[in-house]
Amino acid sequence: MNRKQFLAGALCSALLSAAAAAPAAAQSAADARDLRRISNYLNSNETLAGDFVQVGPDGEVNQGRFYLRRPGRVRFEYDPPNPTLVVADGFWVGVTDTSLDTLDRYPLSDTPLHLLLKEDVDLAREGAVSKIERAANQMRITAINPDDPSQGSITLVFTDNPLELRQWIVVDQQGLTTTVALRDMRSNISLKPELFVINEPD
């Protein structure tokens, strides 16, 4: 898996998705209600922490721990032997390879997750949602950046009762899929500021 594919998996974890992404969907009353509910849920969780399992487009499985603090901050710590650490500090995403002692930076605004890490999330107002799917106790929301659909698309998977984010799925520019499943989540807990600092390599 190359580094951009990895970052997409971690942060709504390929940076670039299909340029022909679908336009924002027309909203029914049920869609508008559910988007308000999901936006309220995201806005009510200033912090989240838990474990994740990532399945890359080549079937490679990685896991580790994640920490999220809105607005704009997230950290993914991968279990060995994966040497990669991903940190978003509110402006930049830093991808560190601890085995090679290297750091690559990307603008946070160039990732699909930027839409969901805003201080005030309003999915209906953003016009970012291209599809809403409902199944037994599950909702799937597919979103793009309406200002630049080529940035990528992300499908968020929620349990419906109780409402909780459980998974996200990203499809990259080549149609490759990366899935991140979340578990053992804790919300609105105290997180140390240093978790979201991008440290330069020695």
Backbone torsions as a table, in degrees:
resi	resn	phi	psi	omega
1	MET	NA	129.0	178.7
2	ASN	-80.7	172.6	-171.2
3	ARG	-65.8	-37.3	178.9
4	LYS	-66.9	-37.8	176.1
5	GLN	-63.6	-41.4	178.6
6	PHE	-60.9	-46.7	-178.4
7	LEU	-61.8	-38.2	177.7
8	ALA	-61.8	-41.6	179.3
9	GLY	-63.2	-38.0	-177.5
10	ALA	-80.1	-33.4	-174.1
11	LEU	-117.1	36.2	-174.3
12	CYS	79.6	29.8	-178.1
13	SER	-14.1	NA	NA
14	ALA	NA	142.5	-179.8
15	LEU	-58.9	-36.1	-176.5
16	LEU	-116.9	138.4	-178.6
17	SER	-123.9	-173.6	-173.8
18	ALA	-58.1	127.4	-179.4
19	ALA	-66.3	-23.8	180.0
20	ALA	-93.0	39.2	179.7
21	ALA	-60.2	150.2	-176.7
22	ALA	-68.0	147.9	176.0
23	PRO	-68.7	163.3	179.3
24	ALA	-57.6	140.1	-175.4
25	ALA	-79.8	146.7	171.0
26	ALA	-67.4	137.5	-172.8
27	GLN	-99.1	129.8	169.5
28	SER	-84.3	173.8	177.0
29	ALA	-61.6	-38.7	178.4
30	ALA	-66.2	-40.3	177.9
31	ASP	-62.0	-46.8	-178.9
32	ALA	-60.9	-41.4	178.6
33	ARG	-62.7	-46.2	-178.3
34	ASP	-68.1	-36.0	178.0
35	LEU	-66.4	-38.4	174.9
36	ARG	-63.2	-42.1	-179.7
37	ARG	-63.3	-44.2	179.9
38	ILE	-68.3	-41.6	177.6
39	SER	-60.6	-42.6	177.9
40	ASN	-63.1	-40.2	177.3
41	TYR	-60.8	-47.8	-179.5
42	LEU	-63.9	-41.8	-179.2
43	ASN	-68.5	-25.7	-178.9
44	SER	-79.8	-13.1	-179.1
45	ASN	-106.9	90.0	179.5
46	GLU	-67.5	-35.1	177.5
47	THR	-132.3	150.9	173.0
48	LEU	-141.2	148.8	174.5
49	ALA	-150.0	150.2	179.4
50	GLY	173.1	-162.9	179.3
51	ASP	-107.6	157.7	177.4
52	PHE	-140.9	155.0	171.4
53	VAL	-126.9	125.1	-177.6
54	GLN	-113.3	129.7	174.8
55	VAL	-113.5	116.3	-177.7
56	GLY	-82.3	174.0	-177.8
57	PRO	-64.0	-20.5	178.3
58	ASP	-95.1	7.2	-179.2
59	GLY	85.6	-1.1	179.0
60	GLU	-67.2	134.1	-178.6
61	VAL	-109.3	128.6	174.1
62	ASN	-129.8	155.8	177.7
63	GLN	-146.1	169.1	-179.3
64	GLY	170.7	-151.2	-177.7
65	ARG	-123.5	149.0	177.4
66	PHE	-129.5	153.3	176.7
67	TYR	-136.9	134.9	-176.9
68	LEU	-134.9	134.5	173.4
69	ARG	-138.1	118.5	177.2
70	ARG	-84.2	145.0	1.5
71	PRO	-88.1	139.8	161.5
72	GLY	79.0	10.5	-174.0
73	ARG	-123.8	133.7	178.4
74	VAL	-154.9	153.8	180.0
75	ARG	-143.4	132.3	175.5
76	PHE	-122.0	117.7	177.5
77	GLU	-106.6	115.9	-178.2
78	TYR	-90.7	141.8	177.6
79	ASP	-71.1	147.4	173.6
80	PRO	-57.7	147.9	11.2
81	PRO	-88.9	4.0	178.2
82	ASN	-67.1	120.1	-174.4
83	PRO	-91.9	12.7	-169.7
84	THR	-95.7	138.3	174.3
85	LEU	-124.6	129.8	179.3
86	VAL	-116.4	127.5	179.8
87	VAL	-135.4	129.1	170.3
88	ALA	-108.9	128.2	-174.5
89	ASP	-105.3	11.6	-177.9
90	GLY	107.2	-23.4	179.5
91	PHE	-128.2	-40.8	-176.2
92	TRP	-121.3	154.5	167.3
93	VAL	-109.3	121.9	177.5
94	GLY	-105.6	127.7	177.9
95	VAL	-112.9	110.0	-176.4
96	THR	-105.7	131.6	170.6
97	ASP	-100.8	103.5	-173.9
98	THR	-70.1	-21.7	178.9
99	SER	-77.7	-32.2	179.8
100	LEU	-99.8	-8.4	-179.0
101	ASP	59.6	48.0	179.5
102	THR	-122.5	157.5	179.7
103	LEU	-139.0	128.6	171.3
104	ASP	-115.5	141.9	-180.0
105	ARG	-117.8	143.8	175.9
106	TYR	-135.9	144.5	174.8
107	PRO	-64.0	130.9	177.3
108	LEU	-57.6	-34.0	-177.9
109	SER	-66.5	-12.1	178.5
110	ASP	-92.3	10.0	179.1
111	THR	-114.6	146.6	179.0
112	PRO	-60.0	-29.9	-177.0
113	LEU	-65.2	-18.8	178.9
114	HIS	-53.0	-35.9	-179.6
115	LEU	-61.9	-29.9	-173.1
116	LEU	-100.0	-7.7	179.2
117	LEU	-101.7	7.3	178.0
118	LYS	-64.7	160.2	179.4
119	GLU	-65.2	-36.3	179.9
120	ASP	-127.8	100.6	-179.5
121	VAL	-85.8	127.5	174.2
122	ASP	-140.7	91.0	-173.5
123	LEU	-63.4	-34.2	179.2
124	ALA	-68.5	-43.3	-178.3
125	ARG	-68.4	-36.6	-177.1
126	GLU	-64.3	-25.5	-175.4
127	GLY	66.6	27.1	-174.1
128	ALA	-93.0	-19.0	-172.2
129	VAL	-81.3	122.7	-179.8
130	SER	-101.1	-16.4	-178.4
131	LYS	-161.6	141.4	172.9
132	ILE	-127.1	125.8	179.2
133	GLU	-122.7	141.5	-179.9
134	ARG	-125.7	138.4	175.1
135	ALA	-139.9	-171.2	-178.7
136	ALA	-59.5	111.8	177.9
137	ASN	53.3	34.9	-180.0
138	GLN	-148.7	142.7	171.5
139	MET	-128.2	138.6	177.5
140	ARG	-121.4	122.0	-177.3
141	ILE	-117.4	117.9	177.3
142	THR	-99.7	128.3	-175.8
143	ALA	-131.8	150.6	172.9
144	ILE	-131.3	167.1	172.0
145	ASN	-83.9	113.3	-176.4
146	PRO	-64.6	-21.4	178.9
147	ASP	-79.8	-22.6	-178.8
148	ASP	-157.7	82.1	-177.7
149	PRO	-58.0	-22.4	-178.6
150	SER	-69.7	-12.3	177.8
151	GLN	-63.5	-35.3	-179.8
152	GLY	144.5	166.3	174.9
153	SER	-124.3	152.5	-179.5
154	ILE	-139.8	135.4	173.9
155	THR	-108.8	119.9	178.6
156	LEU	-97.0	132.9	-179.0
157	VAL	-113.2	122.3	-179.0
158	PHE	-118.6	144.2	160.0
159	THR	-73.9	150.3	-173.3
160	ASP	-93.5	-33.1	-176.6
161	ASN	-145.9	97.0	3.5
162	PRO	-78.9	157.8	177.9
163	LEU	-71.3	122.0	-179.0
164	GLU	-156.5	134.8	176.1
165	LEU	-71.0	125.3	-176.8
166	ARG	-118.8	-20.4	-171.5
167	GLN	-165.6	152.8	164.7
168	TRP	-137.5	153.0	-175.0
169	ILE	-132.0	128.5	-180.0
170	VAL	-120.3	137.4	175.1
171	VAL	-114.5	126.9	-174.3
172	ASP	-90.4	-174.5	-173.3
173	GLN	-60.2	-29.0	179.9
174	GLN	-93.6	6.5	-179.3
175	GLY	83.2	13.3	179.3
176	LEU	-84.3	141.4	-172.8
177	THR	-110.5	134.1	172.9
178	THR	-123.8	132.0	-177.2
179	THR	-119.8	135.6	176.0
180	VAL	-124.4	118.0	177.3
181	ALA	-102.7	137.7	-176.7
182	LEU	-108.8	148.4	179.1
183	ARG	-154.3	162.7	178.1
184	ASP	51.6	45.9	-175.7
185	MET	-82.4	145.6	173.9
186	ARG	-126.4	136.2	-175.8
187	SER	-116.1	153.2	175.7
188	ASN	52.5	46.5	174.5
189	ILE	-104.8	163.5	178.9
190	SER	-76.0	128.7	178.2
191	LEU	-124.9	135.3	-177.9
192	LYS	-68.1	136.1	-179.5
193	PRO	-57.4	-31.9	-176.7
194	GLU	-67.0	-14.5	175.5
195	LEU	-62.2	-24.9	-172.4
196	PHE	-112.3	27.5	175.5
197	VAL	-102.7	130.6	176.6
198	ILE	-88.1	110.9	-177.6
199	ASN	-89.9	132.4	176.1
200	GLU	-70.7	144.7	177.6
201	PRO	-62.3	152.4	177.4
202	ASP	-65.9	NA	NA
